[in-house]
Amino acid sequence: MSTNALYLGKTLGIMGIDRNGQRLIMNAKDAGLNVGVYLDHPEPETTKLADFTIIGNYRDKDKLTEFGENCDVILYETPAIDSVVLRYLNKYSTISQGIEPLEIMQDRLMERAFLDQVNVNLAPYVTVISLDDIYQSIDSIGYPAVLRPIQRGLREKSLMIRKQSDIARAADFIQGGTYLLESWIEHAAEYSIVMAVDSDGVSQYPLIEQEFNDNRQLVAAKAPATVPDDMYQEMKRIADSIGSQLGYHGILAVDFYVTSTDNLYIKDIQPGLSTAGNVFSMATNISQEAQEIRIASGQPIHFIKSIQPVIFLVGRQKQLAALERQELIRNNWKISFFNPQRKDDEAVCAYVWASSPDDNLDELQNQIDDTEVWVPMSSADDNVDENEPLEDEQSLGGEASDDSMPLPPRPDDDDLGDHAE
């Protein structure tokens, strides 16, 4: 249990926020806490329930100081907040999830070094800084391969390299710095284990199966997912090892690839609330948001129990009329509508929870397919555009979805004074 307890009337600060943050604010208010939010752009629809909101640049020392001085505990709702900013805020308030674990997860090279210690399968990779490095390294990595920036962030671009002629396109892609060139794992399915972590241990939620469209946007999350028992036990072992050794306190997700031959690979680690994790609002006895507030407040992790099979789906503006029709005829669907942050067909406008009265996920999936609201998805192997750079899978598929806040510019140490250590 944390020694930084938040009692009735204390203030929880949230740095950065996306669509999932509204439910986080509601859970904090239900716990009797005051809530402050810091953003670099106004989002009144999301923050309207907060007690106060500060809009300021992530380099603005005065506004950061004001925010830190008015909060008892601060958590980052997205992994896009630079650790330099959090170290500055830590002078005034407690950062509940920890800073060092975030630095590991934001740096792909550091993350892989950490995962090597946990004894897991990772895609082969090398570091490159130039086009020549790619030509020299591609034979050892093999085709297809993916070129990614070392620093993970929302809306970043990755480049798929399927053949030697694709390498020339990387000349415009590499813009200084170090990049990771890694093998692309051709996979048949993607899974995620979400867990709640504090100083007393790790509690895991049921296994999620995630489904994406061709643009790597999350379409559906199913829980509890079913895989062979030996594979599930290995997933649980890996997640428990990561949760126990990383030093992070809060909600944490470990994402997996599974190949057609049932080989298991780690995809990545995601701190904070994930979009797929919304499935637990109806699939289990406690949501990820409520659990995050408990941990930040110094309360023990609530036990987790599966209640019913649920398929969580993301609705987009082009599906709005169809979803409004389904809302009137489906007695096993719960739909949460909200104003999209972008005015186009792909903007997210709804979350859908479909539950099964017979505890049968297959029948539930058939019901969803019959509505034709969500078009059939391509196999996971086809989910990458061969000709264009693709956006980072995490931003398009996981926790933040495609309408979330952009990665704030990294502050120079001098911008935040002596406290940016």
Secondary structure as UniProt FT lines:
FT   TURN            8..9
FT   STRAND          11..15
FT   TURN            19..20
FT   HELIX           21..30
FT   TURN            31..32
FT   STRAND          34..39
FT   HELIX           44..47
FT   TURN            48..49
FT   STRAND          52..55
FT   TURN            58..59
FT   HELIX           61..69
FT   STRAND          73..76
FT   TURN            79..80
FT   HELIX           83..89
FT   TURN            90..92
FT   STRAND          94..95
FT   TURN            96..97
FT   HELIX           100..106
FT   HELIX           108..118
FT   STRAND          125..128
FT   HELIX           131..141
FT   STRAND          145..149
FT   TURN            154..155
FT   STRAND          157..161
FT   HELIX           164..169
FT   HELIX           170..173
FT   STRAND          179..183
FT   STRAND          189..198
FT   TURN            199..200
FT   STRAND          201..204
FT   STRAND          208..212
FT   TURN            214..215
FT   STRAND          218..223
FT   HELIX           229..246
FT   STRAND          250..258
FT   TURN            260..261
FT   STRAND          264..271
FT   HELIX           276..279
FT   HELIX           280..283
FT   HELIX           288..296
FT   TURN            297..298
FT   STRAND          310..316
FT   HELIX           317..319
FT   HELIX           320..329
FT   TURN            331..332
FT   STRAND          333..337
FT   TURN            345..346
FT   STRAND          348..355
FT   TURN            357..358
FT   HELIX           361..371
FT   HELIX           380..382
FT   STRAND          390..391
FT   HELIX           393..397
FT   TURN            399..400
FT   HELIX           413..419
//
